[in-house]
Amino acid sequence: MKKTIYIVLSFALLLLFAFETAAFIAKENTTYLSSTNKVFVAGDNMKLTFSSKSKTTIPQLFIIHSYGKTIIDGKKSNGKITFTIPTVYTKKTGTVSWFLIDNEKTVTNGTFEIIPNEKTKTQMENYLGPRSILAGGKEFTMMVAVPTDGFDNPKLENTPVVIKHQFLNNVTTISKNTKDFIIWENIYSNTQSGQILASTACEKTVTKEIETEVYPNIATDFSIYYTRNHDYADGNQITTLTTSLIKDAYNNTVSDGTMVVFHITTKNNMALKTFGTTINGIASGQILHPDHPDHYTVKGYITGIAKSNFLEIDYKPILSDFTYSFSDYNRKLTVGPLNSFMGQLVPDGIKVVLKIFHDNQLISSLQEDSSKGMVQFYIPSDFYKEKKYRFEIQTLGIIKKTETKNYVYNK
């Protein structure tokens, strides 16, 4: 008997627990989503509608969007609560998560999707780079295009996009479908230099052309030549060094501004340099004639890239002898006139060096520039107080040694 009573009481408690649980769930689920649309088009008016049996409170809607998070208040009418999604969120595609909050508790939650608006005019974003490449077919520029709707949302996957690019007389058309919102295409250079023009089109939207410059490739070896008015070492005229037409391996003329360095080695192994930059593939540099007979060896370089042949240049003396005279008790030395190869006076500015010796030791070295073929030196007694001096005169590669001159020191 007691066992039967225990079983009946246990069954009654179980029914009571089940009833209370059902009542609790019903109470917790008095509000639920009644609208069925889970996909919206960007820019449309978006609303979520909930049915509610509650007569007291109005819950709030908490949404999570790629633009941010916000809480929306709803409007209740005839047992339904309507939440209008703010416009700033409706224009951006993606997944939106929502949570219905009542008394700081989540009543229900869900998600909806915003897709691109295909009714708006398609827009295109183009990127092309690098904007300069080298000829030869190994380098390329990449065209990247992003088609978007009127709200700047990427179009749906597999949206067809047409790429067109032109080089010289060739126009190439390629059609590709978007993948991960973009399309891209590598456009390789040709063996010729020039300009690549590229554009894209999607639906009825066509972009402007974008350019990539195809420059000549690196230079190949070249030749050098020289021109001059005469071959005399007068220290005045100019020798011009000129390159051949410099090209790359694909027969393109190298770009303007390519620097050529002319290395010059003299007979005494002195190193000289002059520079030139290419214009229409040819570079030139200038060197001043030496003021003494010399032999120049010249070689041109485009540093680290190309080189030229060796060039040999000889400079002959413009005179074989010159005169000099002493005056004013040997305190004044006059050199000249200095005559050039045709008998004319040498150009002004020819250097004449005078070395002064006493007892075969060099005491001083003086230098003067010629004027109208003449040079004068003064040996002041205030500085040169010895009784005897000997001199060496150097000019235009000729050295003359004088006899020892006697001097009287005047107090």
C-alpha positions in Angstrom: 0.0 0.0 0.0 2.8 2.4 0.9 4.6 1.5 -2.3 1.5 2.3 -4.4 1.1 5.7 -2.6 4.8 6.5 -3.3 4.5 5.8 -7.0 1.3 7.9 -7.3 3.0 10.9 -5.6 6.1 10.6 -7.8 3.9 10.6 -10.9 2.0 13.6 -9.7 5.2 15.5 -9.0 6.5 14.7 -12.5 3.4 16.0 -14.1 3.6 19.2 -12.0 7.2 19.7 -13.1 6.4 19.2 -16.7 3.5 21.7 -16.5 5.7 24.3 -14.8 8.4 23.9 -17.4 6.0 24.3 -20.3 4.5 27.4 -18.6 8.0 28.8 -18.3 8.9 28.2 -22.0 5.7 29.7 -23.1 6.3 32.7 -21.0 9.9 33.1 -22.4 8.8 32.8 -26.0 6.0 35.3 -26.2 7.9 37.2 -29.0 9.1 35.7 -32.2 10.2 36.7 -35.8 7.2 36.9 -38.1 8.8 38.3 -41.2 10.4 35.7 -43.5 12.8 37.7 -45.7 16.4 36.8 -44.9 17.9 38.3 -48.1 17.8 42.0 -48.8 19.1 44.1 -51.7 21.5 46.9 -50.8 19.8 50.3 -50.6 16.3 48.8 -50.1 14.1 49.7 -47.1 14.9 46.9 -44.6 12.6 45.9 -41.7 12.3 43.0 -39.3 8.8 42.3 -37.8 8.2 40.3 -34.7 4.9 39.1 -33.2 4.6 39.8 -29.5 2.1 38.7 -26.9 3.6 40.9 -24.3 1.4 43.9 -23.3 3.9 45.7 -21.1 7.5 46.0 -22.5 8.8 46.6 -26.0 12.1 44.7 -26.6 15.1 46.3 -28.5 17.0 44.9 -31.5 20.8 44.7 -31.3 22.5 44.3 -34.7 26.1 43.6 -35.6 27.1 44.9 -39.0 30.5 45.3 -40.7 30.0 49.1 -40.3 29.6 48.6 -36.5 27.1 47.7 -33.8 23.9 49.5 -32.8 20.7 49.1 -30.8 17.4 49.9 -32.6 14.1 50.8 -31.0 11.0 49.3 -32.5 7.4 50.4 -33.1 4.5 48.2 -31.8 1.2 48.0 -33.5 -1.6 45.4 -33.4 0.6 42.9 -31.5 3.5 43.3 -33.9 6.9 45.1 -33.4 8.7 46.5 -36.4 12.4 47.4 -36.4 13.7 49.6 -39.3 17.4 49.1 -40.2 19.2 52.5 -40.4 20.0 53.6 -43.9 23.8 53.7 -43.2 23.7 49.9 -42.7 21.4 49.0 -45.6 23.9 50.2 -48.3 26.7 47.8 -47.3 26.5 44.2 -48.3 27.3 41.3 -46.0 25.9 39.2 -43.2 24.0 41.1 -40.4 23.5 39.4 -37.0 20.6 40.5 -34.8 19.6 39.8 -31.3 16.2 40.7 -29.7 16.8 41.9 -26.2 14.1 42.1 -23.5 14.9 43.0 -19.9 18.6 42.6 -20.7 18.1 39.0 -21.9 18.2 37.6 -25.4 14.8 36.5 -26.4 15.7 35.3 -29.9 18.4 35.9 -32.5 19.2 35.3 -36.2 21.0 36.7 -39.3 20.1 38.1 -42.7 22.1 38.8 -45.8 22.5 42.0 -47.8 23.4 41.4 -51.5 24.7 43.9 -54.2 22.1 46.0 -55.9 22.1 44.9 -59.6 19.6 47.6 -60.6 22.1 50.5 -59.9 24.7 51.5 -62.4 27.8 49.4 -62.3 30.9 51.1 -61.3 34.5 50.0 -61.9 37.7 50.4 -60.0 40.9 49.8 -62.1 44.4 49.3 -60.9 47.4 48.9 -63.3 50.9 48.5 -62.3 53.8 48.7 -62.4 53.4 51.7 -64.8 56.8 51.0 -66.4 58.4 47.8 -67.5 61.2 46.6 -69.8 60.8 45.2 -73.2 61.7 41.6 -73.8 58.6 39.6 -72.8 59.7 38.7 -69.3 58.2 41.6 -67.4 54.5 42.3 -67.1 52.1 44.8 -65.7 49.0 43.6 -63.9 45.5 44.9 -64.5 43.1 44.5 -61.5 39.5 45.4 -61.8 36.8 45.5 -59.1 33.2 45.9 -60.4 30.8 47.4 -57.8 27.2 48.4 -57.6 26.0 52.0 -57.1 26.8 51.7 -53.3 30.4 50.6 -53.9 29.7 47.0 -53.0 31.6 44.4 -55.0 29.4 42.6 -57.5 28.4 39.0 -57.1 30.8 36.2 -57.8 31.3 35.2 -61.5 30.2 38.6 -62.8 31.8 38.8 -66.3 34.3 41.6 -67.0 36.0 42.3 -70.3 39.7 43.4 -70.4 41.1 45.1 -73.4 44.8 46.1 -74.0 46.5 47.5 -76.9 50.2 47.6 -77.9 51.3 49.1 -81.3 48.9 47.7 -83.8 47.6 44.8 -81.7 44.4 44.9 -79.6 43.7 41.9 -77.3 40.3 41.2 -75.7 39.9 38.9 -72.7 36.7 38.0 -70.8 37.0 36.9 -67.1 34.5 36.3 -64.3 35.1 37.8 -60.9 36.5 35.6 -58.2 36.7 36.9 -54.6 35.1 40.1 -56.0 38.0 40.9 -58.4 39.5 40.0 -61.8 43.1 40.3 -62.8 45.3 39.7 -65.8 49.0 39.9 -66.4 49.9 41.8 -69.5 53.5 40.9 -70.7 55.8 43.3 -72.6 56.7 42.7 -76.2 60.2 42.8 -77.6 59.6 46.3 -78.8 59.4 49.4 -76.7 56.2 51.5 -76.6 53.1 52.0 -74.6 50.5 49.6 -73.4 46.9 51.0 -73.1 44.5 49.0 -71.0 40.8 49.3 -70.1 38.0 47.2 -68.7 34.2 47.0 -69.1 31.4 45.4 -67.1 27.8 45.4 -68.3 27.3 48.9 -69.7 30.2 50.5 -67.8 33.4 51.2 -69.7 36.5 52.6 -68.0 39.1 55.1 -69.3 42.4 53.8 -70.6 45.4 53.4 -68.3 48.9 53.4 -69.7 52.0 51.4 -68.9 55.3 52.5 -70.6 57.4 49.7 -72.0 61.0 51.0 -72.0 64.0 49.5 -73.9 65.9 46.8 -72.1 69.4 47.2 -70.8 72.0 48.4 -73.3 74.4 46.1 -75.1 78.1 46.8 -76.0 78.7 49.8 -78.2 81.5 51.6 -80.1 83.0 55.1 -79.5 84.6 57.6 -81.9 86.3 61.0 -81.6 86.4 64.2 -83.6 88.6 67.3 -83.2 89.7 70.3 -85.1 93.4 69.3 -85.0 95.7 66.9 -83.2 97.9 69.4 -81.4 98.3 69.6 -77.7 97.5 73.3 -77.4 95.6 73.2 -74.1 92.7 75.0 -75.8 90.8 73.0 -78.3 88.1 70.3 -77.6 88.1 66.6 -78.5 84.5 65.3 -78.7 83.9 61.6 -77.8 80.8 60.1 -79.4 79.1 56.7 -79.0 77.5 54.6 -81.7 73.7 54.2 -81.6 73.3 52.3 -78.4 70.6 49.6 -78.5 69.3 46.8 -76.3 69.3 43.1 -77.2 66.0 43.5 -79.0 67.2 46.3 -81.3 65.4 49.1 -79.3 67.3 52.3 -79.0 68.1 52.8 -75.3 66.1 55.4 -73.3 67.2 59.1 -73.3 69.3 60.0 -70.3 71.3 56.8 -70.2 74.6 57.8 -68.7 77.9 56.9 -70.5 81.2 57.3 -68.6 84.3 57.8 -70.7 87.4 56.6 -68.8 90.7 58.2 -70.0 94.2 57.0 -69.2 97.1 59.3 -70.1 100.6 58.2 -71.1 101.7 58.7 -67.5 98.8 56.5 -66.2 96.8 59.5 -64.9 93.1 58.7 -64.8 90.6 61.2 -66.3 86.8 61.0 -66.8 84.1 62.7 -68.8 80.4 61.9 -69.0 77.6 62.0 -71.5 73.9 61.1 -71.5 72.1 59.6 -74.5 69.8 61.6 -76.7 68.2 59.4 -79.4 70.5 56.6 -78.4 73.8 58.6 -78.8 75.9 60.0 -76.0 78.9 62.4 -76.3 81.4 63.9 -73.9 84.2 66.4 -74.3 87.8 66.6 -73.2 90.2 69.5 -73.3 93.4 69.0 -75.3 96.4 68.6 -73.1 99.0 71.4 -72.9 101.8 69.0 -73.7 102.2 66.0 -76.0 100.3 63.0 -74.7 98.7 59.7 -75.6 95.1 59.0 -74.4 93.5 55.6 -74.1 89.7 55.9 -73.8 87.0 53.4 -73.1 83.3 54.0 -72.6 81.1 52.3 -69.9 77.4 52.2 -69.0 78.2 51.2 -65.5 77.6 47.6 -64.7 75.8 47.0 -68.0 77.8 47.6 -71.2 81.2 48.7 -72.5 82.8 50.0 -75.6 86.0 49.4 -77.6 89.3 51.0 -76.6 90.1 54.3 -78.4 93.7 55.6 -78.9 94.2 59.4 -79.2 97.5 61.1 -79.8 98.3 64.8 -79.3 101.3 66.3 -81.0 103.4 69.3 -79.6 102.5 72.7 -81.0 106.0 74.0 -80.8 109.5 72.5 -80.7 111.3 75.4 -79.0 110.8 78.8 -77.3 112.9 81.8 -76.4 113.5 83.5 -73.1 115.6 86.4 -71.8 116.8 87.9 -68.5 116.8 91.7 -67.7 117.0 94.0 -64.7 120.1 92.4 -63.4 118.6 89.0 -64.0 115.7 89.8 -61.7 113.2 89.7 -64.6 112.7 86.6 -66.8 110.7 87.0 -70.0 109.5 83.8 -71.8 108.2 84.0 -75.3 106.8 84.8 -77.7 105.2 81.3 -77.7 104.1 80.4 -81.2 101.7 77.6 -82.1 101.8 75.1 -85.0 101.0 77.7 -87.7 103.3 80.3 -86.3 100.4 82.0 -84.5 100.6 83.0 -80.9 99.4 80.4 -78.4 96.0 80.9 -76.8 96.0 83.0 -73.6 96.2 80.9 -70.4 99.0 78.5 -71.4 100.8 77.6 -68.2 104.5 78.3 -67.8 106.3 76.9 -64.8 109.6 78.3 -63.5 111.7 76.2 -61.1 114.4 77.9 -59.1 117.5 76.0 -57.9 120.3 77.0 -55.7 123.3 74.6 -55.4 121.2 72.0 -57.4 118.4 72.1 -54.8 114.9 73.2 -55.7 114.2 76.4 -53.8 110.9 77.5 -55.3 108.4 76.8 -58.1 106.5 79.6 -59.8 103.7 79.5 -62.3 102.2 82.1 -64.7 99.7 82.0 -67.5 100.5 83.4 -70.9 99.0 86.6 -72.3 99.5 87.4 -75.9 102.1 84.7 -76.1 104.3 86.2 -73.4 105.0 85.3 -69.7 107.1 87.3 -67.3 108.6 86.2 -63.9 110.2 88.5 -61.2 112.9 87.3 -58.9 112.6 89.8 -56.0 115.7 90.3 -53.9 113.7 90.3 -50.7 112.9 86.6 -51.2 115.9 85.4 -53.2 119.0 86.6 -51.4 121.5 84.1 -52.7 124.2 85.1 -55.1 123.6 82.4 -57.7 120.5 80.7 -59.0 119.7 78.3 -61.8 116.3 77.9 -63.6 114.2 75.4 -65.4 111.4 76.6 -67.6 108.6 74.2 -68.5 105.7 74.8 -71.0 103.8 72.9 -73.6 105.8 69.7 -72.8 109.2 71.4 -73.3 111.8 71.9 -70.6 114.6 74.4 -70.9 117.4 74.7 -68.3 119.2 78.0 -68.0 122.8 78.7 -67.1 123.5 79.7 -63.5 122.9 83.4 -63.0 124.7 85.7 -60.6 122.8 88.1 -58.4 123.7 91.0 -56.2 121.7 91.5 -53.0 120.7 95.2 -52.8 120.1 96.4 -49.3 
